[in-house]
Amino acid sequence: MRTGRGRNGRWSGMPLAASTGLARGTAEVSAFPRAGETVRRAGQDGELRLLLPAQRRPSPPARGAAATEAPWRFALLGVPEVMAGQERLRPMSPTQTALLTALALQAGRPVGVEELIDGLYGERPPRSAGSTITTYVLRLRKALGPELIVRVGRGYALKVPRSAVDALEFERLANAPLLGDARADAARLQSALNLWNGATALVGAIGPLCERQREVLAQHRERARLQWFECQLVLGRHAEILADLAVACELTPFAERLQALRMTALFRCGRQAEALEVYHQVRERLLDELGIDPSAELATVHQAILRGGDPGPRIAPAGIEPFGGTEAAAPPRQLPSPPADLVGREDEIALLTAAVRAGGHAVGLVTGMGGVGKTSVVVSVAQAVAAEFRDGQLWACLRGSTEEPAGPGEVLAGFLAALGVPADRIPDDVSERAALYRSVLAGRSVLVVLDDASDDAQITPLLPGTAGCAVLISARSRPAIGVTAAARLDCLRPAESARLVCAILGADRAGAEPEAVGALTAACGHLPLAVRVLATRLARRPAWTVASMAARVSDESRLLGELEAADAGFEDACDLAFGRLTGAQARAILALVAMPSQDWSLTAAAATMGLSEAQAERILEALVDAALLTSPRPARYSCHELLVAYARVRAWSGAGAGVGRC
């Protein structure tokens, strides 16, 4: 196999150094200027530092010409740099590199300032983050030309085609479906891998966005490399790739499919004993370090070699078949159907969708009180991005708001079975199941959706351990796990509530009584669950007017009765939530709802509770965490109308005396 450089500076054969992490000294772009280049250092004014021939900025397109017509190329798969024709520019500031990366990864599309701040600084940006972004953009525009980076609303866009960014071109080539033509697939994967100019992407760039993208690109490179090896075996090139396979297996010893490919290549080269020795080494390492046996796939290859038979692989139009002719488990597609009548939530869905698509260890979280529509949002986001996770989607309702939450061991068993792990290979111990789950997901692109989660102990074992997968979680209160994007749902706006009624009743019927629709949704406090339940009851009673239902639910006790009659489970959910409160928290709720208002200052609440403000604040903040109160601003608290109605009914009935635990 050839490992020299071609004329274009890329590897002429399999780009081993770029894809395995070896030979960094030769695979990575040098940090020193090339011949004829000089280094312009930053002065005290913080001027943009670039490497470029003759210290000249590349000439921008002629005025009126499209910026995309310029020969701009943005290289991120190594040390980030910008090429304009024969000229090469390299940002020297890590933050500036991260900013340029954020714009390049969305080539041609606007990126909001807030999104840039999140990508560069994460959850704790400095106060000067906005002005820093502006300063760096101005410097980039000065260096690259104002036609290339343009202002779009409250954000910026890099005006180049996506093909001008090597990372985006790599993703397009690497993630294209296999055609079943080994020669064509190998050529496409070779082209994708040849785009790498180093062992690591985004060298020197900082910030959460670059860290996530670095992991995602590495994961996709590993998958492309694996598919390239498989294509080479199909084409009979086992001798040519054997050395590269040995290096790759040494770097990723737990990649069982890669080990299977190496065993196959050794067998085809007439080295059967060495192939069997590889299996024994892998088996010992798996048992010693992970406590698991080799996968059924690797064991099948081993048995085929013992019998002297060729274990594969073969390529079918749908992709590469498993070894030894065994049946591969179909990718899990467990997502529920998207909600037909979802209204509003556009901002929250956009936020979570962008976070999941950003890659890395993406974890999106939706929180809010019961009935606010958390499940609808996570389903909508999951359905929007499902096609981007070609190894499947896993879904589990964790029953966190019920009396019997799902145990992580139970959920892991279901997930492992869905991922094709035989029942006899699923360990009994929860921690061992979690370790196996993470191992199975390594190298795969799977979306995991955890609905109605309760706490960290339930969630943590269900999180993938490597980049390439993403997680969406819904929970009433925010867990302590790290998330990349979080959306807290409030109740609908009045206009959105009216749209929901129209979606269920029909525009003609709802439009004939707009005031009654407003009264009905207001009585529900614009809580989606309550609005949907009452509108559905009306839809089943075509002779009833909206006004008649609005009148029925104008009384708090009647409203709860209507919801209970519809078997909405609202009172059961409230019973459970209130039953989890401490005695002090329950007494606080009952005292507060006796007040005429549903909105209280800390001072007024403390006086009503008969506590100091410090004592009252601790209790009130705990109720906010339990999603029973909201805090629109510091020292201010409120409670939803339906929760107030529930608590008042309990207090009047005398049931409140037993609420809570000591």
C-alpha positions, 0 to 999 in steps of 0.5 A: 500500500502506498503511504506517500503524499500525492501532488495535492498534499493528501495521502494517495492511499488510505489516509492512515495518519489522518484517521488513526492518530499515528505519525502526527509529525507528518500528518498534521499541518506544520505550525510554521510558515511555509516557504515565502510566508511570514508571520504577522504578530498581534500588536498591542491593539490585538490586531488579527494574526494571520499567516499569509504570503507577503502579508496581503489579504486576498482580494475580495470579489469585485463589487457586485460579484457574489462572494461565493464566486471567490475560491475560498476554502475553509479547512477545519480537519486539522489546523484550521486555516482559510485558503483563497486561491494560492494564499493561505491564512491561519487565525492565531487566536483560539477564540477567533478560530472558534468563532470562524469555525462556528460560522463555517459549520453553518456556511451560508446560514445565519448564526445568532449572536447568542448561539455564538456566545453559547458555542464559544463560552458555554453556560457561563459567558463573561459579561463582555461576551457580546462585545467580544464577538462583535470585535472578533467579527470586525477583525475577521471582516477586515482580514477576509473582506466584508463581502464574506461575513455579513450581518443577518438580523442579530447574527452573522453568516459566512457567505460561502457554499457548504462545499467550501468547508472541508468538514461539511464536505467530509460529512456529506461524503462520509454519511452518504448511504452505501450503494452496494457497489464496493468500488464506488463506495470505497472511492467515495469514502477515500475522498472523504478521508483524504480531506483530513489534514491532521490527526485531529480536527480543529486543532487549537480551537477552544470552546464547547462548540469546537469540543463537540464538533471535534468529537463528532468529526472523530467519530464519523472519521472512525466510521468512514474508516471502518466502512473503507476497510470493509469495502477493501475486503470485498474488493479482495485487497486484504493484503494491502490493508493488513498493516493498516488494520493492525495499527487501527486495532491497536488504537481501538482494541475494543472495536470488535467489528474492526478486529473481525475485519483484521481476522478476516484479512489474516485468514485470507492471507493464509495466516489462520493461526494469527487470526485465531490468536487475535480472537483470543487476545481480544477475548481476554481483554474484553473479559479482563477490562469490561467483564464481557464475552466477545460479541456474537458477530466476532464469535461467528468469525472465530468459528468460521475460521476454526472450520477453515471457512471464509467469514465474509464480509459481503456488501448488499445494497442496504449496506455491509452485511454481518459476518458469517451470514448472521442476521443483523438486528434491524436498527431500532425505530422506537419514536412515537408518532408526532403530535398532530395538534402541537401549537407554539413551542417554535423557539424551544423546538428550534433550540433543541433541534440545533443542539442535537444537530451540533453533534458531540455529546448532545443532551437536550432537556425539556422541563416544566410542570405536568401537562405543559407539553414536554412529551410533545416537544421532545417527540417533535424534536426527535422526529425532526432529527431522526433521519440523521441518526441512521443507526436508530432511535431508542425511546423509553418512558421512565414514568418519573411522575408515577408511583413506580418510576422505571428502574435504569436496569429495566430500561437498559435491558430493553435498549440492549435487546433493541440494539441486537444484544441476545438475552443471554448476553445481557448482564444482571448487574445494572452497572454491567448493563450500563457498561455494555450499553455504552460499548454497543453504542460506541461507533454508532449514531443513535438518538436516545429519548428519555421521557418523564425522567425523575432524577440523576440516578435514573438518567445517568446509566442511560447516557451514551459514553461516546460522541455521535449519539444524542439524548433528549430528556423530558422531566418536571424538574431539572436534573444535575446532569450536564446538558447542551441545551435546556428549554423550560416550558411555560403555559401557552399564550392565549392566542396559542390556546385558542389555536389549539381549541380550533385545531380540535373543534374546527375553525368554524365551531371555535370561530363562532364563539371567540369570547367563550373560547377565551373564557374556556382557555383562561379557566384552564390557565392555558395549560395544554393538557387541560385545554386539550381535554376540555376541547376534546370533550366538546368535540365529542358533544357537537350539540354543546356550545363552547360557552356552556363548557366555559360556564361549567368550568368557571368553578374550580371544583367543577373544573377539576371534576371535568378533567377527572371525568375525562380520565386525564389523570390530573388529580392523580398526578397532583396527589403524587406530587403533593405526596412527595412534599415534606410536611413544611412544603405541603403546609406552605402550599396550603397557606399560600393558596388561601391567599386571594392572589396566585402571585406572591412576593417573598415578604408576603409569602413568609408572613403568610407562612409564619416564617422568616424570609430565609426559611420561607425562601428555602421552602419556596425554592424547593417547590420551584424545583419540584415544578409546583411553583414558578419564580418569574424573578428573584423573590417573586413566586406564583402557582398555576391556576389548576394547582391552586384549585387542586390545593384549595379543594384539598384544603376545603375538604380537609384532605390537606391535613395529611399531605406531605411527609415529615 
